[in-house]
Amino acid sequence: MNVTGIIAEYNPFHNGHIYHINKAIELTKPDVLICVLTGNYNQRGDLSIINKFEKTKIALEHGIDLVVELPYIYTTQKAYAFGKAAVNILNMLNANYLVFGSETNNMEELQKYAELNVDVTRLKELMHDGNSYPSAYGLLAGSLYPNDILAVTYLKALKGSNITPIAIQRTNEYNSLDLDVIASASAIRKAIKEKRDVSMATPISIENPIFNEDLYPYLRNLLFTMPREDLQKIFMVSEGIENMLIKNAITYDNYDDFMKNSISRRYTRSRIQRISLQIMNHINKEDVDNLPPLNYVRVLGFNSKGQQYLKEIKEDTKIVTQFKNMPKEYKDIEWKSSLIYSSILKDSNEYIKQELKGPIIID
């Protein structure tokens, strides 16, 4: 069976994602198209503008056959951990292809970067710190856009697997805030926040969007009240960063001001946002250290083709369709992070019911 995988955040789902799905189908002609989807949070530390089950339904309505979840703890880390876990899931699902977007769309160049013994995400952080590196590494840090960085991590993770990588050209600039038929997720989120019409850029309507600032009062409360020694136990908290975060939480009652004054050459916005998520979700270093290897696939939704494929592979792959059947260590983290996210939803109870109920099914 010909199985194609894509890895996505859909924050929010837009016309560029439709292009990605259609191109993946055109290039690989899959019997089953699988999406490894981030849940209620995203790799740069953003809250998902809509919840993961709404994203799942949209994906299934636009050509995806099976949607599976990238666990919270891998979603909210640097690109290397994100990409490695997502590819691991596709390996467990016996995927033949991984189709991803790329700004450069130069597979030969991306493969060369993937061969380098360096974590490109860490390199960019070190460059922010003012360290000097050989010209090749400098080029790497300066020339790779976000999707290219993810592409390199996918290619690293694909070494030794039977999955063939296929890159497709991104049709817009990642950070562009121009709203067009093919617009970036950043541009669409900005327009939604400003209550502008986004119908030209996305087929979906978002009534109650969620943004990071919605949880800022809760983050401030934690930074005000948690003992420093407890903050130091939080995953990703290091180098005394808790002191700076506490100081800025006291000083700034506005999320944008808090972020603006927390970012520096040493700490990128993504890093601050990811640390903030770990604090709000009470994810301790011990929680992460005790995680067993990722050996299960949690299903968020499927259509009839996806359902049939699950039946065919269930003997060889640990498929989880009910929340209660997840490994305890992962389940505990997912439960905490889901409760915090749901606390700012207008339909919080309905969301929790869906979390416990099982996958979205589309005929």
Secondary structure, DSSP 8 states (H G I E B T S, - for coil): --EEEEEE--TT--HHHHHHHHHHHHHH--SEEEEEEE-SB-TTS-B-SS-HHHHHHHHHHTT-SEEEEE-HHHHTS-HHHHHHHHHHHHHHTT-SEEEEEESS--HHHHHHHHHSSS-HHHHHHHHHTT----HHHHHHHHH--HHHHHHHHHHHHHTTSS-EEEEEE-SS-TT----SSS--HHHHHHHHHTT---TTT-S---SS---GGGGHHHHHHHHHHS-HHHHTTBTT--TTHHHHHHHHHHH-SSHHHHHHHH--SSS-HHHHHHHHHHHHTT-BHHHHHT------EEEEEE-HHHHHHHHHHTTTS-EE-SGGGS-HHHHHHHHHHHHHHHTT-TTHHHHHHHHHH--EE--
